[in-house]
Amino acid sequence: MSQCRPALFLLLLLTLVVGVFYPLLTTGLAQWWFPHQAAGSLIELRGEARGSALIGQNFSQPGYFQGRPSATGDAPYNPLASSGSNLAASNPALDQALEQRAAALRAANPQAVGSIPVDLLTASGSGLDPEISPQAARWQAPRIAAARQLQLGVVQKLIEQQIHTPMPAFIGDPTVNVLALNLALDAM
């Protein structure tokens, strides 16, 4: 019985420290130092949340840029079912899916020239990637310009304004957030 009292005291103390005080402290500091990120990195338009800069959305209309394919289960870009496709490079189902995606992209983008950028064909590891490469955005630009009846140069200039280059540049490749780009298109 004499050993149970210190053990129970330590259990209670560590439960309070690790289970209550530490999470409250880190949450409070995160909200103080990084309020935008702690709130989910929401992108707002006129005070209304339109989405998160961290989770992709399904854009299927011709006047909008499309993101990477989503590998989430029942519905595209479902954050509750985040996962990759888990198809190996040797799996014939992956080849078939890539061929179908390429055919659908070519049909939806008849004005596009050159090869289809890889990030428009392959899903990300999470299936929720919100960004595409600048090349993927430029490849879709003729379709966007035609659908919105804009000059191609206007759409290309908007893409260039939305490119995010990591600082320092050797950390990663430049990207374009699809939601931010589509909202900028709507604002025109």
Stockholm file with secondary structure:
# STOCKHOLM 1.0

chainA/1-188         MSQCRPALFLLLLLTLVVGVFYPLLTTGLAQWWFPHQAAGSLIELRGEARGSALIGQNFSQPGYFQGRPSATGDAPYNPLASSGSNLAASNPALDQALEQRAAALRAANPQAVGSIPVDLLTASGSGLDPEISPQAARWQAPRIAAARQLQLGVVQKLIEQQIHTPMPAFIGDPTVNVLALNLALDAM
#=GR chainA/1-188 SS CTTHHHHHHHHHHHHHIIIIIHHHHHHHHHHHHCHHHHTTCEEEETTEEEEETTSCCCCCSTTSCCCCCCCCSSSTTCGGGCCCCCCCTTCHHHHHHHHHHHHHHHHHCTTCCSCCCHHHHSCCSSSCCCEECHHHHHHHHHHHHHHHTCCHHHHHHHHHHHEECCSSGGGSCCEEEHHHHHHHHHHC
#=GC SS_cons         CTTHHHHHHHHHHHHHIIIIIHHHHHHHHHHHHCHHHHTTCEEEETTEEEEETTSCCCCCSTTSCCCCCCCCSSSTTCGGGCCCCCCCTTCHHHHHHHHHHHHHHHHHCTTCCSCCCHHHHSCCSSSCCCEECHHHHHHHHHHHHHHHTCCHHHHHHHHHHHEECCSSGGGSCCEEEHHHHHHHHHHC
//
